Amino acid sequence: MMFSRPSFTSLRVLALCLAVTGSLADDITGPCDIYASGDTPCVAAHSTTRALFGAYTGSLYEVTRGSDNSTVDITPLSAGGVANASAQDSFCSGTTCLISTIYDQSGYGNHLTRAPPGGADSGPEADGYDYLSSAEGAPVTLNGQKAYGVFIPPFTGYRNDKPNGTATDDDEEGMYAVLDGTHYNDMCCFDYGNGETDNIDPGAGAMEAIYFGSHNLSGWGSGLGPWVMADLEDGLFSGYDPTNSPDDVSIDFRFVTSILKGGANKWSLRGGDSTTGNLTTYYSGIRPSGDYSPMIKEGAIVLGVGGDNSNKAQGTFYEGVMTTGYPSNETEDAVQANIVAAKYATTSLTTGPDLPVSTNSTISLRATTACCTTKYISHDGDTVHTAVVTSSSSDADKQAASWTVRTGLANSDCFSFESVDTPGSFIRHSSYQLKVNANDDSKGFGEDATFCPQASLNSEGNNTIRSWSYPARYWRQYNGLGYIASNGGPFNFDATNLFNDDASWVVTAGFA
């Protein structure tokens, strides 16, 4: 239903708000239905958690299985509904899975796949492409039903460089994204939105994308961050001023709605808590000075990286769209109400049995690969390795192979492992190798030292341990050393041969 005359503004707002609950019309139940009713239809709609059109029953995303590289498409449980997470869980049981494609629900074919190299950065894979996201790194619930978001560590990203229907040059557009407000860093650039089609930075105004993080070298808001900002290329903006805008507040929401829209010498930045309340307008006005009007947007779609593939940032994406036209605040307010009604909530990050001891107890971890079943995770100085340990071993060897289980330093749903013989030092990863280092209480250390157990990948172990900050990587023993390894990848320790065995452990009470 459309009301174009100004005298019908209040009725239009009512119609959009009723659409959120489906009480006005059965076919207006998703964010893209609301945008269409506001004359700003979606030209890209991406989500691994739910359908974004009330009638949508097609594929949301594709996962690729590590055991045989086969794929499956994950669809909603019902039209307009939540993703069928149980189908993913069944398909990925006993192996690893990556999100290989995020499908566009709009009908424009703007699907997202692995991001290629760009002018700023190449990815770590042999072909220069970025990593793909773990399919299980960001579990959530929507109205009590489990789904998975897209957990993006550094060097991970998705892109579409051959878009259809997206805004170019100074064309009007709108976009929103639902993100994890606690998963970010101060690097460039965790983006979702409009980027360059050749992955090269041609200058100011070539992008219009939502940025989320605490990068403050070219723009920032109030407090320490993170902030919702706009990546307009050659600068992150929180307002007209290319530096600080005190109206752009630091985010403390677990789930954050981020909204950006732009047109000829105008743009607006808004945000709010995805689980409750209304949107706040952080900025609405003219473009920044310095070649940002007119814009030279190219229309590609980026997720997790900058327009030139700046790929050192991190974040988690749940859903987002891009539209044609400049959406009204009323339309965006109704979209926010729809997101709130979806009832995003956290759920357990552990997908299998918990560690078979309680927090603050000590454990030891025995390898299950046929060559090494008498070896345990141990350390020599800061180097984590495997070593033969028995009940008759020296006290020093027993202590080196024993670890105190602590609540996860970065996430309380997972765990950190403190060295028994070096109190205050924890197992963490550094350049993908497991190390034992003193906790410096930094955000980065806590993330590197947090791990999530899951059901063992083989039948011999009782746990496989996944990195929280790089959830496609798991504790693995390889040539006697400890790594966080992926099931296939650019490094020798990512070899697929014996991966399930090397990444499975028998967790027992500690030797010391």
N, C-alpha and C positions, 0 to 999 in steps of 0.2 A: 504494500500500500504506500502511495507516494503523496505528499502534500508539498507543493512547491510555493504556494503563496505565503507571504510572511504572516498573514493572520492565522495560519494554521500551524505555527511553530510549536505551540504547546501540545496540539493534537499529535504532531509528528513525534515529539518526545515520548508521549504516552504510548503511541504505537510501537516505537522502538523498544520501550521498556517492557511492554506486554509481550513483545516478540521473544524476549529472553526466556519467559516461562512457557511460551507456546500457547498462551491463552488468546492471542489475537488471530493467529493463523498457523495451521500445522506445518506449513512449509517455511516458516521463519523461526529457526531454532539455533542456527549457528552464527558465528561472527560474520561469515561472508554473506549470509542472508541479510544480516543487519546492514552491512556496508552497501549491498545492492539496493536495499530499501531507501538508503540515503543518497542514491545516485552516484556512488563511488564504488563500483564493483571490484571484487578481487581479481587480479590477474596472476597472482601466485598465492598459494595457500599451502603451508608446510606444517605438519605436525606428526610426531610419532606417538602421541598420547590419545588423540581423538579426531573424529571427523569435524571439519570446520564449516560444512554445509549440512543443514538438517536432513537432506535426502541422500547424502553421500554414503555409498557402500563400497567404493573402490579401495584400492590398495593405499595404505598410509606410508609404508616403508618396506624395504627389502633387507633381509639379513643374509649374510654369507657365513656358512659353517666351516670351522677350521679343519674338521676331520676329513672332509672330502670336497670342499669348496662348492658344495651345492647351495642353492639359494631358496628362499621362500618369501613370499609377500605376506605381510601382516595387514589384516583388514579390521574394520570396526566390528564389534560384537553384533551391532545392529545399525540400521541407517541413522547417521548422525551421532553415533555412539562412541564409546571408549574403545581403544585398541584391544585386540584379543591377545593379551600378554601370555596367556596359557599356551597359545599356539607357538609363540617364540620359545617359551620355556621347554616345551616338548621337543621342538626341533633342535634346540641347542643342548639338550641334556647329554652330559658326558663329554662335551667338547667346548670349544670357544666359539663365539659369534661376533661379527662386526656388522654395523649398519652400513650397507654399501650404497643404497639409494634412498633418498627421502622424496617421495612422490609429490607432485603438485596436484592438489585437489581441484584447482580452478577450471581445468579443461584446456588451459593454454599450453600444457606440456612443459612447464618450467621446472623440471625435476632437478634435484641437487645430487651430484656425484662427487667423487674425490677431487679435491682442488689441485690443479696443476701448478708448476712453479711459476714465479712471477719476478718482477723487477727487484723486489726487496729480498725475497727468500725463496729458496728451493726447499721442497720437502725432503725428508730423510730416506725415502724409498729410492731404489735404484734408478727409477725413471724421473726422479725429482718431484714426484707427487707427494702430497701430504698424507699423513696417516688417516685411517678411518676410525670412527669411534667404536668403543665397545658397545655391544647391544645391551649390556646389563649394568652399566655404570651409574645409571640415574633412575632407579625405580621410584615411582610415586603412586598415589592413588587419586582417582577422580571419582567423587561420589562413592567412595569405598571400593572401587574397582581398580585393580593393579594395572599400571602401564609403565612404559619406559621412556625417559627423555633422552636427549643427545648430550652426553658428557664429553666435553671437548678439552683435552689437555693441550699444552703447547705442541706445535708442529702437526696439528690436526685441523682439517677444514673441508668444507664442501662448497661447490660452485656450479653455476650455469653461465657459460660465456656465450651461449647462443639463445638469448631470451626471446620471448614472444609476447608482445603487448605491454611491456613495462615502459615506464617513463624514460624519455631521453631529453637531452638539452634542458630547457627550462619548463618542460611539461610538469603539470601538477601531479602529485602522487601522495599517498599516505601509506603508513605501515605500522604494525605493532609486533611485539614479541613478548612472550612470557618466558622469563629467565629465572635462574637460581640466584637470589640476591646474596648468597654467601660464598659462591664459587667464582672467583675473579683473581686477577693479579694486576700489576702496574705496567704491563707490557702492551705493546700494540700488535694487533688490534682485534678484540673480540667483537665482531660486527655481524649484523644481519640487515641486508637491504641492498641498495643499488650500487653497483661497482663497475669497474672497467671491463670491457670485453676482451682486452688483450693482456690483462694482468700487469700493465705498466702504468705508472703514475705520470699523466700528462700535465698535471698542474691543478691548481685550486679549482674547486667546483665540479670535478669529474665524478664525485661520489655523493650519495645521500643515503647514509646507512645509520642504523641505531648502533651506538657503541655502549658497552657496559664494562666498567672496571675503574681502577684508581690511577691510571696514567695521567700525569699532570704536567707534561712538558709543553703542551700547546694549548691546554684549556682544562679547567677544573671547576668544581662547584664549592659549596661550603663544607667545612669539616675535612675529614681525611679520606672520604670516599668509602665505598665506590659510588659512582655517579652514572646516571643515564645521560649520555651526551650524543651529539651528532658528529659522525665522521663525514666531513664534506671534502675530503682529500686535502693534503698539506695542512691539516689542522683538525683537532677535536674541539667542538664548540658546545658550551653550556648556555650561550646567549649571544648577544651581538658582539660583545667584547671578546677578542681572540684569546683572552687569558681567563680571568676569574669571573664567575657569575654567582653571587651569594644566594640567589633564588633557587639554584639547582642544588637541592639538599642531598646529603649523603644517605644512602639506602641502608635500611636495617631490616627489610622484609625478607623472609625466606623465599617467597615467590614474588617476583616483581613484574608488573605490567609496564612496558616501555613503549612509548608512542612518539613517532616522528612524522611530520608532513611538511611538504614544501611546494612552492609554486614561484611565479614570477616575482622576484624581490620580496618574498615572504616565506616564513617558515615558523614551525611551532614544535616545542618539545614538551611532552607530558609524561606522567608516570604515577604509579600507585601500587598499593598492596593487592596482589592478585586474589587474595582470599577474603578481602573485606574492604568496604569503604569506596570512596570516589577517587577520581583522578585529580592530580594537582598539575597546574600548568607552570612549568619551569621557565618557559620563554615563549613569547609570541610577538613577532615583529618582523623587521626587515632583515635582509641577508647581511652577514658580516661584510666589512669593507675588505678590499683586496681581491678582486677578480672572482667574487662569488655571485655576482649578478651581472649578466645572466649566467646561469649554470651551464655546464657542458656535460651533463650526465650521459652515461653510455648504456645503462639499462641492464647490465649483467647482474646476477644475484649471488651474493656471498653469504656464507655462514661460518663464523669462527675465525675468519681471517680478514685482513685489510684488502683494499682494492688491488694492491701490488703484491698480494700474498704475504704481507707481514703476518707471520704465523707463530709468534711467541706468546700470545695471550691465551687465557683459558676462561671457560665459562660453561654453562649448561643451558640448552635450549629445549623448550617443550612445545611451543607452537608459535606461529607467526604468519602474517600475510603482507602482501603488497597490493595496493589499489591504484586505479586510475582516478583522477580528480582529487580535490582537496577536501577530505572528509570534514564535516562539521563537528564541533565539540559535542553536540547532542548525539550524533552517531557514535562517536568514540566512547561517550559515557554509557551508551547502551551496550557496546561491545564489552566494556569493563564489567557491567552488570552480568553479562553472559559468562565471562570468565570467572567471576566470583561464584556464580551458580554452578560452575563445573566442580567446585570444591576440591581444588588441589590440596594434597596433604602428603607429608612424608611417610615413608614406610621403611622396613628393614633393608639395610644394605647388604646383609648377609643372606645368600641364596641357598645355603645348606645348613648343616649342623653348626652350632656355635662351638668354639673351642671346648674340649671336654674337661676343662677346669675353670674355676672362677677367676674373675679379675683379681689381681694382686697375688695369685698363686704363681708358682714357677712351672715351666714346661720345658721339654726337650722335643726336637723334631727330627725323626728318622727318615732317611731317604727310602724310596720304594723301587727305584730302578734296580734291575736284577744284579748289576755290577756292584751295587753300593748299599746293600740293605743293612750293613753294620755301621754305616756312617751317619753322623748327625750334623745338623747346622751348628757350627762353632765359629770362633773367630781367633785371629792372631793379630793383635793390635787392632787396627781399624778394618782389616780385611776379613770378610765373611767367607768361610769355606766349609767344606764337609770334612769330618775327621772321624776315625774309628774311636768310639768311646764305649766302655763296658763298665760293669760294676766294680771291676778291679783297677780301673784307670786311676790316675793320680787325682787328688782333689782339685788341682789347677785345671786339668783337662775336663773334669766334670763341671766345674764352674764356667769354663769357657763355652760349654755346650748347653748351658741353662739360661733361661730367659724369664723374666718376670712380666706377666701379662698386665698391661695397663690400659685404661680407657684411652681410646684413640686421641692423639694430641690434636688432630684437625677435625675429627668427627667422632662423637661419642657412641655412634652405632657400630664403630669398628674398633680396632685395637692397635696399640703400639707395644713394642717388645724391648724392655730395658735389660741391659746386660747385668747378670748377677755379679760378675767379678769386676765390673766397672760401673758402679752406680751413677746414675745421671746420664749415661750414654745409652743410645738406642740404635736398633737396626733402622737404617734409612737407605734410600737409594740415591746415588750420585752418578750421573752419566750412565745410568741403567745398571750399575754394579751395586750390590748390597755392601754397605759399610756399617761400622759401629762408630758413631760420633757423639760427642757431648751435645746435649740439647741446649741450643742457644736461645730458646723461647721465641724464635722468629716464626712468622706465618709460614714461610717456605719450608723450614725444617719440620714443623708439625705436619705439613702436607706430605713431605717425603717420607716421614716416619709413621704414617698411618696405613694400615692394611686391613682388608676385609676377608674373613674366611668364607668358604663355600664348600659344597659337597666335593669330595675328591674326584679328580678327573679319571682316576683308575680305580680298580676294585681293591687294590692293596692298601691304599691310604684311607685316612678318615677326614682329611682336609686338603684343600688347595687354597692358597693364600694370594689374594689379588691386591695389587697396589690401589689405594684409594685415589691418588692423584693421576695415575695412568692406568685406568681399569682394564685396558686390553693387555696389560702385562702382569705376570704372576711370578712368585718366587720360584726360581728354577736353579737346580744345581747342574752346572755344565763344566766339564773338565775340572771338577773339584772346587769350583768357585761359585759364589752365589750371585744371581742376577735377578732383575725383573725383566722377564722375557715375554715376547709375544709368540703366538703359534704361527710362525712364518713372519719374516721381516728382513730388514737390511743387514742384520748382524749375525755372526756365526752362532751366537747363543740363542738366536731366534729360530734355529733349525727345527723343522717339523718332526724329524725323526726322534722318537722317544720323548716327545714333548709331554704327553700326558703322564708318563712315568716320572720324568724329571721334575714335574711340577706338582706331584702328589706326595703327601707327607703323612706319616703316622705321628700324631701328637700325643705325647705321654706326659706323665708327671715328671718334673725336672730331676736330673741327676743330683743337683745341689739345691 
